[in-house]
């Protein structure tokens, strides 16, 4: 049975996107996902399913919409896709907590980088369905605005690495 990684957009333990991880696990199990595990309370879940990625995404988005009363973006990747993303990371020699992968469900284009505003020390590189960003001075003080981010969700490379490890163990 294939393993998947689901990355939820705008989910956290408090505030507007509040979703306790135990509720996420229960939701995933009710859909029929197996070996469900969450990682940190920011909407990361790994699981196995006999269903395809598109169907898993649809079912999880529907369940989340029922739970939250609004649409919640879900980005599904396989362990192989995360492995490829990590292998192609242009910032592999830099700090993993300052290197971010913005996951999208569409191909990333140079125009997406051209649309970025308030760029200073940050570096950006197109991936396949991901935009790599390196925040040299850290994210806390960055004023970087990435318009494509409204359609995606970001994780630092340390988190991506851990999610890959968890999913590969399923």
Secondary structure, 3 states (H helix, E strand, C coil): CEEEEEEECCCECCCCCECCHHHHHHHHHHHCCEEEEECCCCCEEEEEECCCHHHHHHHHHHHHHHHHCCCCCEEEECHHHHHHHHHCCCCCCCCCCCEEEEECCCCCCHHHHHCCECCCCCEEEECCCEEEEECCCCCCCCCCECHHHHHCEEEEHHHHHHHHHHHHCC
